[in-house]
């Protein structure tokens, strides 16, 4: 699952500044009234700096809006299960032809504290307030979320939109949630965005060594694992 992630303006400045400088960003501000800060807490329908191939097939940065729209859904669809991405009509074309990477500092998840799970029955767990956690791969400063993108027409312009791919969670994330984003290492980024590569084989190399801690009251404060 991934419904919010954090983009630190300092560590991700390379991506954010390049996305902000594009004529596309200016058009999105003018026609869609989109905020182009692309830093801090990134929520569904926000704009983020996203890696995707340019016209020459090289990796480049673009501003994209988080969420695919669909007639059957009242809200944008922000996540796609990797297990069925090659089967469902909403995702299939993007799975094979339009894959992207969303650079983040970490992502957030909400869940029942692991210490409470083993001592409460299912009914009792429903009444426990979920806590917010910050999660990222161990030993990394940037969390590269794997995603899909496409173009949608809004306000007379072709707007790039993205969704985050999810997979079954691994320890310690599975103690609070059964899903997590598909996260790739730097060595797999270029291969992931290439339309002629095999996304299924690359997804099998997703990072699984995660670190997790409770989020602080101040959402702008770095978690302990990001402090120097």
Backbone bond lengths (Angstrom), bond angles and torsions (degrees), N, CA, C in turn:
res aa  C-N    CA-C-N  psi(-1)  N-CA   C-N-CA  omega(-1)  CA-C   N-CA-C  phi
1 X - - - 1.459 - - 1.523 108.81 -
2 X 1.291 116.73 146.95 1.461 120.59 173.92 1.522 107.70 -155.76
3 X 1.321 116.59 107.78 1.459 120.65 179.42 1.524 112.15 -116.36
4 X 1.325 116.77 -3.21 1.448 120.75 176.19 1.522 109.42 -164.29
5 X 1.321 116.62 140.86 1.456 120.26 173.11 1.518 109.21 -138.74
6 X 1.323 115.52 169.54 1.463 120.94 -175.87 1.516 109.77 -117.29
7 X 1.329 115.41 134.91 1.470 122.07 177.75 1.516 108.38 -118.92
8 X 1.315 116.52 106.64 1.457 121.16 179.74 1.528 109.70 -73.89
9 X 1.324 116.67 126.79 1.466 120.84 -174.18 1.520 112.60 -66.07
10 X 1.318 117.49 -23.23 1.475 120.29 -179.90 1.532 111.47 -83.75
11 X 1.321 117.12 -57.45 1.469 120.09 -175.29 1.524 112.58 -69.07
12 X 1.343 117.60 -23.28 1.467 120.99 179.95 1.529 112.37 -107.68
13 X 1.327 117.02 16.63 1.465 120.68 -176.41 1.531 112.48 -59.92
14 X 1.319 117.55 -34.25 1.473 120.96 179.62 1.526 110.42 -56.65
15 X 1.316 116.92 -46.19 1.463 121.32 -178.19 1.527 111.60 -75.25
16 X 1.312 115.66 -45.29 1.466 120.07 -175.21 1.521 111.47 -63.48
17 X 1.312 117.18 -46.33 1.462 120.11 -176.70 1.523 111.66 -64.70
18 X 1.320 117.45 -37.34 1.468 119.47 179.18 1.523 111.35 -69.59
19 X 1.294 116.99 -37.20 1.467 119.67 177.67 1.525 110.63 -67.23
20 X 1.308 116.75 -39.66 1.465 121.01 -178.39 1.526 112.95 -65.83
21 X 1.334 116.68 -27.29 1.459 121.08 -175.04 1.527 113.72 -83.31
22 X 1.317 117.96 -8.70 1.459 121.09 -176.15 1.534 111.86 -76.14
23 X 1.331 117.69 145.06 1.471 120.43 173.84 1.526 112.27 -56.57
24 X 1.330 116.70 -30.36 1.461 120.66 177.72 1.519 110.99 -59.42
25 X 1.336 117.10 -40.80 1.463 120.78 179.32 1.525 110.47 -62.92
26 X 1.321 116.56 -42.65 1.467 121.07 179.04 1.526 110.88 -61.93
27 X 1.331 116.61 -40.51 1.458 120.67 179.97 1.525 110.80 -67.60
28 X 1.328 117.15 -37.38 1.464 120.78 179.03 1.525 111.42 -67.08
29 X 1.316 116.70 -33.88 1.462 120.13 176.01 1.522 109.78 -68.32
30 X 1.328 116.10 -44.74 1.463 120.90 -175.38 1.524 112.74 -69.32
31 X 1.337 117.20 -44.13 1.454 120.15 -173.92 1.523 114.19 -93.24
32 X 1.328 116.61 -28.85 1.464 119.85 -175.99 1.522 113.32 -112.21
33 X 1.337 116.65 -6.45 1.472 122.18 -176.90 1.524 111.38 57.17
34 X 1.341 115.57 38.28 1.452 120.45 -179.38 1.527 111.70 -82.65
35 X 1.339 115.68 139.59 1.457 122.02 173.71 1.523 108.79 -75.19
36 X 1.330 117.28 130.00 1.454 121.14 -176.63 1.526 113.39 -107.78
37 X 1.331 117.86 24.30 1.466 118.87 177.55 1.527 110.73 -68.49
38 X 1.337 117.06 -39.43 1.471 123.67 176.65 1.525 112.76 53.93
39 X 1.337 116.50 28.97 1.462 121.32 178.30 1.519 109.30 -137.94
40 X 1.336 115.52 168.84 1.459 120.78 -175.40 1.521 110.53 79.26
41 X 1.327 116.37 -155.39 1.467 120.73 177.00 1.521 109.47 -67.71
42 X 1.331 117.05 124.68 1.460 122.31 177.10 1.523 107.73 -105.45
43 X 1.322 115.36 120.70 1.462 122.42 -177.52 1.529 110.09 -113.70
44 X 1.336 117.36 165.02 1.472 120.26 174.44 1.522 111.62 -52.07
45 X 1.323 115.49 139.82 1.475 127.81 -176.43 1.522 112.52 77.80
46 X 1.355 119.14 -5.57 1.465 120.98 172.47 1.522 109.80 -74.97
47 X 1.321 115.34 165.10 1.462 121.43 175.46 1.523 109.28 -98.95
48 X 1.331 116.76 138.08 1.458 122.16 179.47 1.527 109.66 -131.43
49 X 1.326 116.00 159.01 1.461 121.74 173.59 1.524 108.00 -82.21
50 X 1.333 116.40 121.85 1.470 121.73 -171.94 1.522 109.77 -127.84
51 X 1.331 116.40 142.16 1.464 122.57 178.18 1.517 109.98 -93.17
52 X 1.332 115.44 129.78 1.470 121.66 179.35 1.527 107.16 -156.24
53 X 1.329 118.49 164.56 1.470 119.83 -179.80 1.528 111.86 -72.89
54 X 1.347 115.52 141.54 1.462 119.82 173.17 1.530 109.29 -85.82
55 X 1.316 117.52 -171.54 1.461 120.85 -177.25 1.520 112.53 -63.08
56 X 1.321 116.64 -24.54 1.463 120.77 178.52 1.529 112.54 -88.33
57 X 1.321 116.86 -1.41 1.456 120.96 179.75 1.510 114.18 86.30
58 X 1.343 117.36 5.95 1.458 121.14 179.76 1.520 110.63 -92.72
59 X 1.319 116.02 153.34 1.449 120.30 179.84 1.528 110.44 -66.65
60 X 1.317 116.61 130.66 1.452 122.14 179.69 1.525 108.97 -143.60
61 X 1.324 115.71 169.22 1.466 121.47 -178.00 1.524 109.57 -106.12
62 X 1.338 115.98 137.27 1.460 121.74 179.13 1.525 109.32 -137.78
63 X 1.334 117.55 149.06 1.462 119.36 169.79 1.531 108.93 -79.40
64 X 1.318 117.00 130.00 1.459 121.10 178.72 1.518 109.84 -135.26
65 X 1.327 115.81 151.00 1.461 122.39 -179.93 1.529 108.96 -94.17
66 X 1.321 116.04 137.19 1.464 120.52 -175.90 1.521 110.46 -82.41
67 X 1.337 115.96 111.25 1.454 122.02 172.66 1.515 114.07 128.83
68 X 1.342 116.68 126.36 1.462 122.91 171.43 1.536 107.86 -83.04
69 X 1.311 117.03 138.44 1.467 118.82 174.12 1.523 109.69 -93.73
70 X 1.340 115.10 150.63 1.458 120.92 -178.68 1.517 108.56 -149.17
71 X 1.327 116.90 138.59 1.465 121.12 -176.82 1.526 112.60 -58.34
72 X 1.335 116.41 -30.42 1.461 119.61 -176.08 1.527 112.97 -85.93
73 X 1.324 117.53 -3.96 1.462 120.95 -177.31 1.521 110.17 -117.78
74 X 1.318 116.43 136.97 1.468 120.53 -179.73 1.515 112.24 -78.81
75 X 1.332 116.44 -20.88 1.466 121.56 178.90 1.523 109.31 -124.78
76 X 1.339 117.84 156.89 1.470 119.80 176.63 1.528 111.20 -58.23
77 X 1.317 115.64 145.27 1.469 121.44 178.82 1.519 107.52 -92.04
78 X 1.322 116.57 117.67 1.468 121.05 -168.17 1.520 114.52 -103.35
79 X 1.345 117.81 -18.63 1.460 121.72 -178.46 1.519 111.32 -125.90
80 X 1.311 115.99 150.86 1.462 122.46 177.86 1.519 108.92 -134.72
81 X 1.312 117.09 128.94 1.468 120.38 177.65 1.528 110.10 -71.72
82 X 1.314 116.50 127.62 1.463 120.08 -178.55 1.526 111.03 -64.72
83 X 1.333 117.08 -27.79 1.457 120.48 -177.20 1.530 112.77 -66.80
84 X 1.342 117.69 -24.97 1.466 120.41 -176.69 1.524 113.19 -123.74
85 X 1.329 116.89 11.96 1.469 120.16 -176.88 1.526 112.29 -63.78
86 X 1.316 117.93 -28.60 1.466 120.93 -178.65 1.525 112.40 -87.63
87 X 1.343 117.83 3.95 1.460 121.12 -176.05 1.532 113.29 -116.81
88 X 1.311 117.85 -38.31 1.464 120.94 -174.14 1.524 111.13 -81.36
89 X 1.329 115.28 138.73 1.460 121.12 -174.17 1.520 113.01 -58.58
90 X 1.334 117.38 -35.79 1.460 120.45 -177.87 1.519 112.00 -62.90
91 X 1.336 117.12 -31.96 1.460 121.15 -171.90 1.520 114.65 -109.39
92 X 1.307 118.06 -23.82 1.460 121.94 -165.95 1.527 113.38 -54.62
93 X 1.318 117.91 -47.95 1.460 120.40 -177.96 1.526 111.18 -63.68
94 X 1.318 116.85 -42.45 1.460 120.33 178.99 1.526 111.09 -67.66
95 X 1.316 117.80 -36.40 1.465 121.09 179.08 1.523 110.82 -57.27
96 X 1.309 116.56 -41.86 1.465 119.95 -177.67 1.526 114.19 -87.97
97 X 1.349 118.08 -24.25 1.462 118.94 -171.31 1.526 115.96 -124.64
98 X 1.336 117.94 -21.81 1.461 119.28 -173.28 1.531 110.40 -137.98
99 X 1.308 114.90 86.25 1.467 120.96 177.84 1.528 109.57 -109.93
100 X 1.305 115.76 149.51 1.458 119.97 -175.55 1.525 110.44 -140.95
101 X 1.315 114.87 173.18 1.460 122.88 177.16 1.527 108.15 -128.03
102 X 1.316 116.81 133.13 1.458 121.19 178.55 1.533 108.27 -110.48
103 X 1.332 118.52 106.19 1.470 120.20 178.07 1.533 110.40 -71.71
104 X 1.319 116.11 128.72 1.466 122.17 178.74 1.524 108.13 -135.71
105 X 1.308 115.91 163.33 1.463 119.77 173.55 1.530 109.42 -83.28
106 X 1.311 115.82 -44.70 1.465 122.85 174.01 1.526 107.07 -163.48
107 X 1.320 116.54 172.61 1.464 118.65 174.65 1.519 109.03 -121.96
108 X 1.318 115.63 163.26 1.458 121.92 -178.12 1.526 110.74 -106.97
109 X 1.318 115.12 147.96 1.458 120.65 171.60 1.521 108.63 -142.75
110 X 1.323 115.76 148.82 1.450 121.77 178.30 1.519 108.83 -113.92
111 X 1.327 115.91 136.17 1.453 118.75 179.76 1.515 111.90 -164.73
112 X 1.316 115.41 168.79 1.459 121.45 176.05 1.520 108.05 -72.33
113 X 1.328 119.05 132.35 1.458 120.61 179.28 1.522 111.42 -51.61
114 X 1.332 118.35 132.08 1.468 120.80 -178.03 1.524 113.08 -52.99
115 X 1.338 117.57 -31.68 1.464 120.78 -179.14 1.525 112.72 -65.52
116 X 1.340 116.86 -20.39 1.460 120.92 -178.24 1.531 112.80 -91.97
117 X 1.328 117.26 -22.19 1.457 120.54 -171.25 1.517 112.28 -63.92
118 X 1.321 117.83 -45.04 1.458 120.56 -175.43 1.511 114.86 -75.62
119 X 1.335 116.63 -10.04 1.455 119.60 -175.58 1.522 112.90 -114.94
120 X 1.329 117.06 7.91 1.458 121.28 -178.96 1.527 109.27 -130.67
121 X 1.327 116.30 143.57 1.462 118.72 174.16 1.522 109.28 -81.13
122 X 1.335 116.75 176.05 1.460 121.23 -174.05 1.519 112.04 -60.24
123 X 1.327 116.98 -40.86 1.463 119.87 -179.45 1.526 111.47 -66.08
124 X 1.312 116.79 -40.91 1.463 120.71 179.16 1.526 111.40 -66.59
125 X 1.335 116.59 -36.07 1.464 120.17 -178.96 1.522 111.33 -64.17
126 X 1.343 116.71 -31.49 1.464 119.15 -179.24 1.524 111.92 -64.78
127 X 1.309 116.61 -26.10 1.466 120.31 -177.68 1.527 112.81 -89.18
128 X 1.318 117.03 -9.05 1.466 120.59 -179.61 1.528 109.73 -79.95
129 X 1.307 116.02 131.33 1.459 120.77 178.89 1.529 109.93 -68.16
130 X 1.332 115.93 128.31 1.459 119.97 179.02 1.522 110.84 -72.02
131 X 1.317 115.64 144.33 1.452 120.78 179.57 1.527 110.57 -106.65
132 X 1.312 115.31 155.42 1.459 122.00 -177.22 1.531 109.53 -93.89
133 X 1.346 115.28 133.28 1.464 121.59 179.81 1.525 109.89 -123.78
134 X 1.334 114.93 151.39 1.469 120.88 172.39 1.524 107.55 -109.59
135 X 1.329 115.74 138.22 1.468 121.21 -172.57 1.515 109.58 -138.38
136 X 1.328 116.18 139.89 1.458 122.17 173.21 1.528 109.20 -157.73
137 X 1.348 118.50 163.75 1.461 120.55 176.46 1.526 110.31 -66.56
138 X 1.293 116.68 143.71 1.461 121.17 179.72 1.529 110.75 -65.64
139 X 1.328 115.76 137.68 1.456 121.58 174.51 1.513 115.09 78.01
140 X 1.336 117.96 16.33 1.461 120.43 -179.69 1.519 110.24 -124.57
141 X 1.327 116.01 149.69 1.457 120.91 174.69 1.517 110.92 -95.49
142 X 1.340 115.87 -27.85 1.458 121.13 -179.42 1.524 109.41 -117.77
143 X 1.307 115.80 132.92 1.468 122.82 177.76 1.523 107.82 -101.41
144 X 1.320 117.05 112.36 1.463 121.52 -176.75 1.534 109.78 -93.82
145 X 1.324 116.16 101.78 1.458 121.90 179.50 1.523 110.01 -82.55
146 X 1.317 116.90 129.48 1.464 120.60 177.86 1.519 109.67 -80.59
147 X 1.328 116.13 138.16 1.454 118.86 -178.24 1.516 113.31 -146.44
148 X 1.322 114.66 178.18 1.460 123.47 174.76 1.524 107.33 -122.83
149 X 1.334 116.75 152.72 1.455 119.07 177.38 1.522 110.59 -140.28
150 X 1.299 115.49 165.36 1.460 122.58 174.13 1.539 107.71 -159.43
151 X 1.321 116.75 178.21 1.457 121.31 178.55 1.525 109.13 -112.71
152 X 1.329 115.46 135.03 1.457 121.78 177.31 1.525 109.06 -126.06
153 X 1.312 116.09 147.25 1.464 119.06 178.90 1.530 110.05 -88.84
154 X 1.313 114.66 121.08 1.457 122.13 176.41 1.519 108.36 -138.08
155 X 1.323 116.61 129.86 1.461 122.53 177.20 1.537 112.11 51.96
156 X 1.317 115.04 38.75 1.451 119.38 175.04 1.515 115.89 77.69
157 X 1.335 117.86 15.23 1.454 120.10 177.25 1.524 110.47 -135.90
158 X 1.327 115.07 155.39 1.454 121.07 176.56 1.527 108.61 -85.24
159 X 1.318 115.68 111.15 1.463 121.35 -174.59 1.529 110.26 -103.60
160 X 1.337 118.15 125.24 1.464 119.51 174.85 1.522 110.49 -75.62
161 X 1.330 116.61 129.25 1.464 122.12 178.98 1.527 108.42 -126.15
162 X 1.319 116.15 153.79 1.465 119.77 -177.77 1.518 111.24 -134.54
163 X 1.329 114.80 160.71 1.463 122.80 172.22 1.518 107.78 -133.64
164 X 1.312 116.78 150.51 1.462 122.62 -179.80 1.519 109.57 -93.77
165 X 1.313 116.86 130.90 1.460 121.41 176.25 1.520 110.59 -77.90
166 X 1.325 116.25 140.81 1.457 120.43 178.18 1.527 110.39 -122.78
167 X 1.323 114.85 160.44 1.459 123.19 -179.32 1.525 108.51 -141.01
168 X 1.337 116.29 176.03 1.460 119.65 172.97 1.519 108.41 -64.52
169 X 1.311 116.44 140.18 1.460 119.71 -176.21 1.522 111.79 -76.77
170 X 1.316 114.64 160.20 1.463 123.08 177.70 1.529 107.93 -119.58
171 X 1.337 116.21 167.32 1.465 120.14 176.72 1.530 109.56 -65.21
172 X 1.318 118.79 143.39 1.464 127.84 -0.51 1.524 113.62 -88.44
173 X 1.346 118.13 1.77 1.463 120.63 -175.41 1.520 111.43 -62.31
174 X 1.337 117.43 -35.21 1.464 119.59 -175.92 1.526 112.63 -63.70
175 X 1.317 117.80 -14.03 1.464 119.60 177.44 1.523 111.58 -71.72
176 X 1.364 117.94 -18.35 1.470 120.23 179.20 1.520 112.85 -120.26
177 X 1.343 118.33 -18.92 1.463 119.46 -179.16 1.526 109.95 -157.80
178 X 1.341 116.06 149.31 1.464 119.83 -176.90 1.534 113.49 -88.91
179 X 1.362 117.18 -5.73 1.464 121.07 178.68 1.521 110.15 -127.14
180 X 1.322 115.60 156.02 1.456 122.04 176.43 1.526 108.64 -153.64
181 X 1.334 118.44 162.63 1.465 119.36 177.89 1.527 111.59 -66.51
182 X 1.323 115.45 154.40 1.452 121.56 170.35 1.527 106.20 -81.69
183 X 1.334 117.06 117.31 1.462 122.19 -174.25 1.519 109.03 -117.10
184 X 1.332 116.36 129.93 1.460 121.52 -176.50 1.527 111.86 -110.19
185 X 1.341 115.42 154.08 1.456 121.59 173.52 1.521 110.29 -83.14
186 X 1.326 116.89 162.06 1.464 122.09 -176.64 1.521 111.95 -57.05
187 X 1.325 116.98 -33.29 1.462 120.91 -176.68 1.530 112.86 -68.15
188 X 1.320 117.87 -14.30 1.468 120.93 -177.74 1.528 113.82 -108.80
189 X 1.325 117.86 1.93 1.461 120.37 -175.63 1.520 112.41 -66.34
190 X 1.321 116.31 -49.45 1.466 120.47 -177.70 1.525 110.80 -61.78
191 X 1.325 116.39 -42.68 1.460 119.45 179.26 1.520 112.11 -65.02
192 X 1.318 116.80 -36.72 1.457 120.10 -177.99 1.519 112.67 -62.59
193 X 1.323 117.94 -42.35 1.465 119.92 -175.16 1.529 112.64 -81.42
194 X 1.320 119.21 -11.85 1.462 120.66 179.94 1.531 110.40 -71.55
195 X 1.323 117.90 124.90 1.469 120.18 -178.44 1.526 113.88 -61.86
196 X 1.335 117.23 -24.59 1.470 119.52 -176.53 1.529 112.95 -92.94
197 X 1.327 118.78 5.24 1.460 120.70 179.50 1.529 110.37 -89.11
198 X 1.328 115.86 172.66 1.462 121.87 -178.14 1.532 109.13 -100.88
199 X 1.323 118.88 100.83 1.468 119.91 -176.51 1.523 113.45 -63.76
200 X 1.329 117.24 -30.35 1.467 119.62 -179.02 1.526 110.92 -63.68
201 X 1.332 117.06 -43.62 1.467 119.96 -178.92 1.523 111.23 -69.94
202 X 1.332 117.12 -36.70 1.463 119.75 179.28 1.526 110.39 -68.70
203 X 1.320 117.28 -38.07 1.464 119.99 -179.50 1.524 111.90 -63.85
204 X 1.328 116.68 -25.75 1.463 120.24 177.49 1.521 112.06 -69.59
205 X 1.340 116.96 -15.96 1.461 121.47 179.04 1.526 111.75 -97.78
206 X 1.310 117.26 16.93 1.466 121.73 179.78 1.527 110.91 -60.18
207 X 1.326 115.46 149.33 1.462 120.94 179.74 1.524 110.17 -70.65
208 X 1.314 116.00 141.64 1.463 120.54 -176.81 1.533 113.20 -128.38
209 X 1.317 117.66 -6.46 1.471 120.46 -178.61 1.520 108.80 -91.46
210 X 1.339 116.72 92.05 1.458 122.15 -173.91 1.530 112.00 -102.70
211 X 1.333 114.72 151.40 1.461 120.42 169.95 1.523 107.72 -120.40
212 X 1.320 116.08 146.30 1.458 121.47 -171.59 1.522 109.36 -145.51
213 X 1.321 115.87 139.64 1.459 120.03 173.44 1.523 109.42 -150.20
214 X 1.302 116.29 161.17 1.453 120.39 179.34 1.525 110.01 -65.89
215 X 1.316 115.18 140.63 1.460 120.38 178.95 1.520 109.76 -72.29
216 X 1.324 115.52 147.78 1.455 120.72 177.70 1.527 109.81 -80.38
217 X 1.315 115.35 165.12 1.460 120.40 180.00 1.522 111.43 -61.03
218 X 1.327 115.94 -37.89 1.466 120.39 178.48 1.510 108.57 -88.05
219 X 1.342 119.23 108.47 1.465 120.70 -175.10 1.513 113.52 -64.54
220 X 1.342 117.83 -16.76 1.461 120.30 -179.00 1.528 111.83 -86.83
221 X 1.334 116.94 -9.14 1.458 120.01 179.38 1.522 110.49 -78.18
222 X 1.305 115.70 137.30 1.454 119.50 178.33 1.515 110.14 -69.36
223 X 1.335 118.79 140.97 1.458 120.84 173.36 1.521 109.31 -65.77
224 X 1.315 117.26 164.21 1.454 121.19 -176.80 1.508 112.50 -56.18
225 X 1.341 117.62 -36.20 1.464 118.70 -176.30 1.523 112.96 -72.25
226 X 1.354 117.02 -8.90 1.470 120.06 176.78 1.516 112.65 -104.41
227 X 1.328 118.02 -1.87 1.455 120.89 -177.91 1.515 110.67 -86.17
228 X 1.330 115.47 141.27 1.472 121.11 -178.49 1.532 108.72 -98.64
